[in-house]
Amino acid sequence: MKFKRILVFLLQIFESLQSKRFEIRKLYMEHLRPMGRMFYIFFGFLSVAILILDFGFYYPVEWKPYVTISIRTLVSFFIGYETLHLIFTNKKWKEYLDLHKIELIILLMLGLEVIYEKNIISVLKSYHISGDDTTLIFLSANQFLFLFSNLAHFFRLSKKRESKKLNPSIVFVGSFAFIILMGVCFLHFPKSTNGDVRTIDILFTTISATCVTGLSTLDISSQFTLTGQLVILLLIQVGGLGLMTLTSFFSIFLTGKGSVSDTLMLKDLLSEETMGRAKDTLKQITLQTLAIEFVGATLLFCSFPKNFPVSFPEKIYYSVFHSISAFCNAGFSLMPNGMATEAFRDSEGFLTILMFLIVFGSLGFPVLYQIRTRLFHPRDQIFRWSLTSKLVFRMSALLLIFGWTSHLLLEWDMSLKEFSMEEKLFHSLFYSVTTRSGGLHTFDLGLMGHPMTFVTFFLMWVGGSPVSTGGGIKTTTFAISILNITNQIRGKSRMEIDYRTIADSTISRAGATIVLSLFVIFIAIFCLLLTENAHFIDLCFEAVSAFSTTGLSRGLTPHLSDSGKIIICVVMFVGRVGILTLLIALSKKVDHIAYEYPKEYVVVG
């Protein structure tokens, strides 16, 4: 009887607590949560303002304590807001965790940072980073996490976005234009540059980084501060993946919101056949990129030239920068002479890793996904290489061997005459790889003869593969066009490859891409002839390199006039987004018609 009374008493206490919890949750949901959201939005804008102030401007030392207090207040508010949100949620906890995993991960990281703050600062100091810098790094990390959380909230709350009503081509082109605009603004901050840098040079550098080209009118290692270099690195990463790829990844896989409209747009942007494959490809693009760049940076760090004296933090920074630059086929380097610097030119281990990163970046994300699937499931009987992958492998191998042997034979007694036999073989291979949109070089291209220069035109023009970080007309486009010519010669009406019939629309798109690319290159060369006083071969090299987003130059880029820089900027942008994509974005879509006129054959050829 006594036990029964105790049990009833405990049940009454539990019901009372449940009732009070319900009342408190009701109070929180009706009054405190709307107020908290308003503060969350306000603190989000404040966080952006403080971050820009910290990294972009020089301010009085007296302001520093107030900035520190502001950042700590922002972080404390975030921790409190997310904790209350978790406690008083009206959803099941498992459902809430699935929808808010990114915020909870950030919450955990912030909690660990608060607990182990002294340990983190002591570790940073052990690498000869000053106390003020460690505090700035620590607070900035918290601030970035806070901004990342804001990004997640933004995607979750913005159910209606205007991009859903737009053509995917417009979204793709517009996203690159937006990145360039933001990059120009950030590189104009006082803390981004050493001394005065002209706006035209900032614009040129921003477009070159966003379009992962690598052409530069100035030395980024001396003209830009660490802040400016980090902005350039971010532009390379975002430009290599594409803004829509990154934002869609956060929207679908981090915030739990993947609508049919989002997936349909991704399907068109990634040129996939089905919606399911588009989502899977998107996820693999982001994760593969981060994984490959991380492994690449680690290997570059381990093989870093010993005769290039830099501190431990700089060694890490150089490795990360060149890993991202190589995989994104950007061609940017922190050395004034790039890989032609003696210490790096003689480091074959370092250059070999760069070659692999360039090749992986130029193969294309769907192909990398298939390679990964095959490696992890070697005995899968259902697995089948896609026709795109087969064409990419065949064309990439042929072009690589063609470029290697051509450079070796044509440059044996010219740009390669100072190298030994083994070095000639190695550097010719590196050059063949880098002409496929890599942009890094190990010798002065001005020493190269005209025959190899013309071969380089061809290699740059073809470029990488579809849905990759490489530029050019793409390997599959060239392959389809060559096969189409072969079919015309043989009188074959259908194109068949490996027991598959190629769609007429694919053949037409390949032909249009080639014609339009040549049109853009010829117009660019003509315009450069009007504005520049330079050798014709150098102008041609610059135009082809800009269009293919390769970034190789015969030394003309720093000496371009302002008009020439603008021409190259336009060519780089058109080359990155694709001339056909740009024209589709600018043109009005024709309505479907139900009738067809009689066919008539026109004499051509």
Residue pairs with C-beta under 8 A, 6 or more apart in sequence:
24 88
25 88
25 90
28 84
28 88
29 88
29 90
32 84
33 85
33 88
36 81
36 84
36 85
39 77
39 81
40 77
40 81
40 150
40 153
43 74
43 77
43 78
43 146
44 146
44 147
44 150
46 70
46 74
47 71
47 74
47 143
47 146
47 147
47 150
48 147
50 67
50 70
50 71
50 74
50 143
51 140
51 143
51 144
51 147
52 189
53 59
53 67
54 67
54 136
54 140
54 143
55 140
55 189
55 191
55 227
56 186
56 189
56 190
56 191
56 192
56 227
57 189
57 190
57 191
58 190
58 191
59 67
64 132
68 135
68 139
71 139
71 142
71 143
72 139
74 142
74 143
74 146
75 110
75 114
75 142
75 143
75 146
78 106
78 107
78 110
78 146
78 149
79 107
79 110
79 111
79 114
82 100
82 103
82 104
82 107
82 149
83 107
85 100
86 93
86 96
86 100
86 104
89 96
91 99
97 104
98 256
99 156
99 255
99 256
100 152
101 254
102 148
102 149
102 152
102 250
102 254
102 255
103 149
103 152
103 153
106 145
106 146
106 148
106 149
109 145
110 142
110 145
113 120
113 138
113 141
113 142
117 138
120 134
120 138
121 131
121 134
121 135
121 138
124 133
124 134
124 137
124 138
125 131
125 134
127 311
127 312
127 313
128 311
128 313
129 137
129 313
151 250
152 250
152 254
152 255
155 247
155 250
155 251
155 254
155 255
155 257
156 255
156 256
156 257
159 257
163 171
163 265
164 261
164 262
164 265
166 174
167 584
167 585
167 589
168 265
168 268
168 269
169 581
169 582
169 584
169 585
170 585
171 244
171 265
171 269
172 242
172 244
172 269
172 577
172 581
172 585
173 577
173 581
173 582
173 585
174 585
175 242
175 243
175 244
176 210
176 211
176 239
176 242
176 243
176 573
176 576
176 577
178 243
179 210
179 235
179 238
179 239
179 243
180 203
180 206
180 207
180 210
180 573
183 206
183 209
183 210
183 231
183 232
183 235
184 199
184 202
184 203
184 206
186 192
186 231
187 193
187 197
187 202
187 205
187 206
187 224
187 228
187 231
187 232
188 199
188 202
189 227
191 225
191 227
191 228
192 224
192 225
192 227
192 228
192 231
193 202
193 223
193 224
193 225
193 228
194 222
194 223
194 224
194 225
195 223
197 218
197 223
197 224
200 562
200 565
200 566
201 217
201 218
201 223
201 565
203 565
203 569
204 215
204 216
204 217
204 565
204 568
204 569
205 216
205 217
205 218
205 220
205 224
205 232
206 235
207 213
207 569
207 572
207 573
208 214
208 215
208 216
208 332
208 551
208 572
209 232
209 235
209 236
209 239
209 330
209 332
210 235
210 236
210 238
210 239
210 576
211 239
211 471
211 549
211 572
211 573
211 575
211 576
212 236
212 239
212 240
212 328
212 329
212 330
212 331
212 437
212 469
212 471
212 549
212 576
213 330
213 331
213 439
213 471
213 545
213 546
213 549
213 550
213 551
213 572
213 575
213 576
214 325
214 330
214 331
214 332
214 439
214 440
214 549
214 550
214 551
214 552
215 331
215 542
215 545
215 546
215 551
215 553
215 557
215 568
215 572
216 332
216 557
216 558
217 557
217 558
217 560
217 565
218 558
219 336
220 228
220 229
220 232
220 332
220 334
221 229
221 334
221 335
221 336
222 336
224 231
224 232
229 321
229 334
232 332
233 320
233 321
233 324
233 325
236 324
236 325
236 328
236 330
236 332
237 324
237 328
238 246
239 328
239 330
239 576
240 289
240 324
240 327
240 328
240 329
240 330
240 361
240 469
241 285
241 286
241 289
241 328
241 469
242 269
244 265
244 266
244 269
245 269
245 282
245 285
245 286
246 286
248 262
248 265
248 266
248 282
249 282
249 283
249 285
249 286
251 257
251 258
251 262
252 258
252 262
252 263
252 279
252 282
252 283
253 282
253 283
253 286
258 279
260 275
263 275
263 278
263 279
264 275
266 272
266 275
266 278
266 279
266 282
267 274
267 275
267 277
267 278
270 278
270 281
270 282
270 285
270 366
270 467
271 466
271 467
272 278
272 281
272 366
280 369
281 365
281 366
281 369
281 467
284 365
284 368
284 369
284 372
285 365
285 467
288 365
288 368
288 369
288 372
289 327
289 365
292 327
292 357
292 360
292 368
293 320
293 323
293 324
293 327
293 357
294 323
296 323
296 326
296 327
296 353
296 356
296 357
297 316
297 319
297 320
297 323
297 324
298 319
299 353
300 318
300 319
300 322
300 323
300 350
300 353
300 354
301 315
301 316
301 319
303 347
303 349
303 350
303 353
304 315
304 318
304 319
304 347
304 350
305 343
305 344
305 346
305 347
305 350
307 343
308 341
308 343
308 344
310 318
318 334
321 332
321 334
322 333
322 334
322 354
323 357
324 330
325 331
325 332
325 333
325 440
326 354
326 357
326 358
326 361
326 438
326 440
327 357
327 358
327 360
327 361
327 469
328 361
328 469
329 358
329 361
329 362
329 436
329 437
329 438
329 439
329 464
329 468
329 469
329 470
329 471
329 549
330 439
330 469
330 551
331 434
331 438
331 439
331 440
331 550
331 551
331 552
332 439
332 551
333 339
333 440
335 341
335 344
338 344
338 440
338 441
338 442
339 345
339 351
339 354
339 440
339 441
339 442
340 441
340 442
340 443
340 444
344 350
344 351
344 442
345 351
345 442
345 443
348 426
351 426
351 430
351 442
354 430
354 438
354 440
355 429
355 430
355 433
355 434
358 433
358 434
358 436
358 437
358 438
358 440
359 396
359 433
359 436
360 368
361 464
361 468
361 469
361 470
362 396
362 436
362 437
362 438
362 463
362 464
362 465
362 468
362 469
362 470
363 371
363 392
363 396
363 464
363 465
363 468
364 388
364 392
364 464
364 465
364 466
364 467
364 468
365 467
365 468
366 386
366 388
366 389
366 467
367 388
367 389
367 392
367 393
367 465
367 468
370 385
370 386
370 389
373 380
373 383
374 380
374 383
374 385
377 383
387 497
387 498
387 500
388 466
388 476
390 497
390 498
391 475
391 476
391 479
391 480
391 497
392 465
392 466
392 475
392 476
394 479
395 462
395 465
395 475
395 476
395 478
395 479
396 436
396 465
396 475
399 432
399 436
399 459
399 462
399 475
400 432
400 433
400 436
401 432
402 432
402 459
403 431
403 432
403 433
403 435
403 436
403 455
403 459
404 428
404 429
404 432
405 428
406 432
406 452
406 455
407 416
407 428
407 431
407 432
407 452
407 455
408 416
408 424
408 425
408 428
410 449
410 451
410 452
410 455
411 428
411 448
411 449
411 452
412 424
414 447
414 448
414 449
414 452
415 443
415 444
415 445
415 447
415 448
415 449
415 452
416 423
416 424
416 427
416 428
416 443
419 427
427 442
427 443
430 442
431 441
431 442
432 459
434 440
434 441
434 550
434 552
435 456
435 459
435 460
435 550
435 552
436 459
436 460
436 462
436 463
436 464
436 470
436 472
436 550
437 460
437 463
437 464
437 469
437 470
437 471
437 472
437 548
437 549
437 550
437 551
438 550
438 551
439 550
439 551
439 552
441 552
444 555
445 541
445 552
445 553
445 554
445 555
446 554
446 555
448 456
448 554
450 537
453 537
453 541
453 554
456 541
456 552
457 540
457 541
457 544
460 472
460 544
460 545
460 548
460 550
460 552
461 472
461 473
461 517
461 521
461 544
461 547
461 548
462 472
462 473
462 474
462 475
462 478
463 470
463 471
463 472
463 473
463 474
463 475
463 548
463 549
463 550
464 470
464 471
464 472
464 474
464 475
465 474
465 475
465 476
466 474
466 475
466 476
466 477
470 549
471 547
471 548
471 549
471 550
471 575
471 576
472 547
472 548
472 549
472 550
472 575
473 513
473 514
473 517
474 513
476 510
477 509
477 510
477 513
477 514
478 514
480 495
480 502
480 506
480 507
480 510
481 510
481 511
481 514
483 495
483 497
483 502
484 495
484 507
484 510
484 511
487 493
487 494
487 495
494 501
494 502
495 501
495 502
495 507
496 502
509 580
512 580
513 578
513 579
513 580
516 579
516 580
516 583
517 547
517 579
519 579
520 547
520 571
520 574
520 575
520 579
521 543
521 544
521 547
521 571
524 543
524 546
524 547
524 567
524 568
524 570
524 571
525 539
525 540
525 543
527 567
528 534
528 539
528 542
528 543
528 564
528 567
528 568
529 536
529 539
531 561
531 563
531 564
531 567
532 539
532 556
532 560
532 561
532 564
534 556
534 559
537 554
538 554
538 555
538 556
539 556
541 552
541 553
541 554
541 556
542 553
542 554
542 556
542 557
542 560
542 568
543 568
543 571
544 550
545 551
545 552
545 553
546 568
546 571
546 572
546 575
547 571
547 572
547 574
547 575
548 575
549 572
549 575
549 576
557 568
560 568
574 582
